[in-house]
Amino acid sequence: MLSRVAENIYWVGRYLERAENTARLLAANATLHLDLPRGITPAWEPLIAMAGAQDLFEAQHSDYSEPEVIRFMLGSEQNPSSILSSLRAARENARTIRDYMPREAWELINKHHLDAGERLDEGLSKRGRHEYLKRIILTTQTLNGMLAGTMNHDQGYHFLLLGRNIERADMTTRIIDVRTDGLLPLENSGLQAFETLQWVSLLRSLSAYQMYRRSMQARVRRGDVLLFLFQSADFPRSIRHNLCNIERSLKTLPNHESAIRILYQAKSRILSTPVEKMPCAPLHHFIDQVQIALDRVHDEISSAWFLPPH
């Protein structure tokens, strides 16, 4: 397989997953807004922090109001992590390898990008936002199913899975980080009773609420939620589950030893760390370490199989 083809397939997986997870986060934040008392709104600034785009956002906007954040996260061409930018990047990577993936998948990726741009005004309005974000999520999941059911499960497919699972693990850590640090002004004594809503919102961001209730068989509590999302072996969006999937894909490829070594260290640390007992500051530091490990795995993949950067 050509290095160029492998890299493009890898980034198709990453960009599609990034668009879906950004849509999930925005949808969950909007739902949390509906659940809170009148006059109380969740903060929008942490969503920009999740994307690591504070400097870029502040250079273009004067405040973190809901309309400005939504526009920046949905359709800003200046924001490389916006939904529209992610879908455009996925389309461009797929366009160069159209002969390698099923034609139906390429056509759906192209349509996905075009529809997201044409319907952007719906997503920017409060009335149409829920359906817009739901369409982004469902179309991406349809694409994942189509690729799983029609693409040869060869090395190319494993590069697609590598991109998807690295991005999913990274976005899960970012969503946890945002949800556990400052979405609700809980220092206000009147909001203490609504803290559980924050954890329900975190689970809903990852479509994890029902699976959490089945697995943990307990009410929604901070420690149990963190334990489930970090250490569950069964939930497909937990960090442990994604690291195991990355490992399986790596083992189908040559020259995987360095990346596997980093994964083993990260998995061991996740399983041995009592995340359910960690206060916010140590948890934030721990999440940083997991993200650094994922970045190192990406670097190893790039150096082993992709063309060197110009």
N, C-alpha and C positions, 0 to 999 in steps of 0.2 A: 504494500500500500504506500502511495506517495505521502510524504510528510505534510504537504499542503492539504491534501484531502483529509488526512487524519485531524489536522488542526481545525479545518473548517467544520467538520462534523462535531468535534468537541465543543466548539463555540456555538453551534446551533443549539446543542443541548443546554448550554449555560444560559444563553440569552432567552430562550423560551421559558426556562425555569425562573429566571429573574423577573420577567414580565408577569408570570402567574403569581409569584409570591408578593410582588409589589401590589398587585390587584387585591390579593387576600388581605394584606395589611390595611390598605385604605378602606376596604369593605368592613373589616372588623372595627376600625376606628369610628366609622359612620354609625355602625350598630351600637357601639358603646355610647355614643352621643344620645341615641334614642332612649337608652336605658337609664340615663342619669336624670336627676331632678331638674326642673326648669331653671335656667340661668347658670347651670354648671356644665362646662364643656371640657372634654379631654384636650390635653395639650397637643398641638400639631408640630411643634419644633422637633420633638424626638424622632419623628418620621424622616426628617431631613438628616438628622444625625445618623440614623440607620443606614442611609445611603452614603454617608461620609461626604456630604455635599454642602456643609454649612457655609464655607467660604464662597462657593459658587452661588448659592442661594442669596446670601447677604449682599453680594455684589450686584444683584439684579432686583432685590426686593427690600423694602424698608421694614417690614414686619412679618411675623409668622402667622398671618391670618389664614383661616381655612381656605378661602378661594385661591389665595396665592400658592399655598402649599399643594393643593389639589392640582392646580394647573402645572406646577413645576414637576410633580410626580407623575402626572398622566401624560402630558403632551409636550413638555419643553424640549426643544431640539438642542438647547445648550446643556441639558442634563443628560449625560450618557446612561444614567440608570432609570430614566423615565420609562414608562410602559411603551410609549411610541418609539423611543430610541432603541429599546431592547428588541422590539419586534422588527424594526428596520434592520438592525444588525444581524438578527437571526435570518432574515430574508436574504440579505446580501451574502452571508456565508453559504446559505443553501443554494443560491443562484449559481454559484461557481462550481457546485458539485451535483447539478441536477441529474446527471447520468448515473450517479451513484445511489441515490435514494429513490424510492417509488415515486412515480409521477404524481400520484394522488396526494402524497405528502407535500411535495413541492407546491402544488396548486393550492393546497389548504394553507400552507405557510404564507404564500403570496396574498391570498384572500384575507387571511387573519390580519396581516399588516395593513392592507388597504381599508378593511372595515374599521379597524381601530382608528385610523386617521379620519375617515369620512364621518364617523359617529362621535368624534371627540366632543362636540358641543353637548351631546347627551351626557357624557361622563362629567362634564364640568358643571352641569346643573344638578341641583339636589334631587329633582324629580326623576331624572333619568340615570343617576349615578349607579344605583344598585344594579340595574339591568345591564349597564355597560360593563361594570366590573365582573358581574356574573358571566357575561358572554366571553370576556377575556379568559377567565378561569376554565370554563367548560370547553372552549375551543382548543386551548393548550392541552387539556387532558385528552381531548379527542385525538389530537396530533400524537401524543405519547402512545395512545392505544393503537393508532394506525401504524406507527413506526414499529411497535412491538409485534404487530400481527402481519406485517407485509415486508419488512426489511430483513435481509439475511442476518442471522445472529453470528456474524463473523467479527473480525477485528474492528471494522468500521462501526458496527453497532456498539461494541464495548467502549469505543471512544465517545460515542453519543452518551452512553450511560455514565461514563466518567465525568463528562461535563455536567450532566444533569445532577448527579449525586453530590459532587463537590459544591455546586451552586446551592443545592437544596440544604446541605448541611450548614453552609455559610449563612444563608438567609435565615435558617432556623435560629442560629446563634444570635443574629442581629435582631430578630423579632423578639426573642427572649430578653435581650439586653434592653430594648426599647420598652417593652411591657413591664419590666421590673424596676424601671428607673424614671419615674416622673410623669407618667401619663395623667395621673390624677393628683391634685393638690391635697394629699391625705393629711397634711399637717392641720388642715382645717377640720376641727373636731366633728363638724356636721357631715363629713364624708367618710368617716371611719366605717360606718355600716355598709358602705358601697364598695369596700375594698375587694370583696369576692367577685364583683363584676369585672374588675381588672383581670383576674385570673381566668374567668370564663371567656373574656374577650381574647386573651392570649391563646387559649385552646381553639377558639373559633377562627383565629387568624390562620391556624394550621389545619382546619377541619378535623380537630382532634377531640372535640368535646365528648362525642358518643363513645369513641374508642377508649378515652380516659375513664369514663364511667364503667365501661365493661371490664377494663383491665385492673383498675385500682379499687373498684367497688367501694368508693368513699366519696363524700362530698368534695367539692372543689376547694382545695387548700394549697397554699403556696408551696410547701415542701413536697407534697405529692405531685403537683404539676411539674415542678422542676425535675423530680426524679423520673417521671414518665417521659418527659421530652429529652432528657439527656441519656437515659440508660435503658429505655425500652428496647427489647430485642425484636419486637413484633410490629410496632407502629412505623409505617414507612417514612414518616417525616422526623422521627427521632434522630438525634445526632449519632448514636451508636449504630442504628440500623443503616444509616447512610455510609458510615465508615466501613461497615461490613460489605456493603454493595461495592464500594470503591475497591476494596481489597479483592473481591471476586473478579472484578473486571481487570484489575492490574495483573492478576495471576494468569490471565489468558495471553498476556503480551510479554515479549522478551525485555530484558534489562529493567526489570521492575524492582530489584532488590532495595535500592535506596528509598524509593517511595513507600514500599511495604514496611520498611524499618520505622519510618516516621509515623505511619498509621498505627503500628503496634504500640508505639509509645503513647500516642494520643488516646487510643482505646483504653490502654491500661490506666492512664491518668483519669479518664472519665469514669471508669468503673470503680476506681478506688477513692474517688473524691465524694464526700458527703454533701452534695450540692443542696440537698433539702434543708441543711442547717446553716448555710452560708448567708451572712448579711449581704446587703447590696454591694458594698465596695469590694469585698473579696470575690463575690460572684462576678462582678464586672471584670476584675483582673483575670479570673479563671477563663471567662469567655474570650478575653483577648488572647490568651495562650492557645485556646482551641483554634481561633481564627488564624493565628500565626502558623500553627501546624498545617492547616488547610492550605495556606499560601505556600508553604514549603512543599507540600505534595504537588500543588500545581506547578511550582518551579521545576520539580524533578520530572514531571511529565513533559514539560516544555523542553527541557534540556535533553531528555532521552529520545523524544520522537518528533518534535516539531522543528521547523527551520529556524535558525538563529535570527534574532531581530536585526533589521537593517540599522 
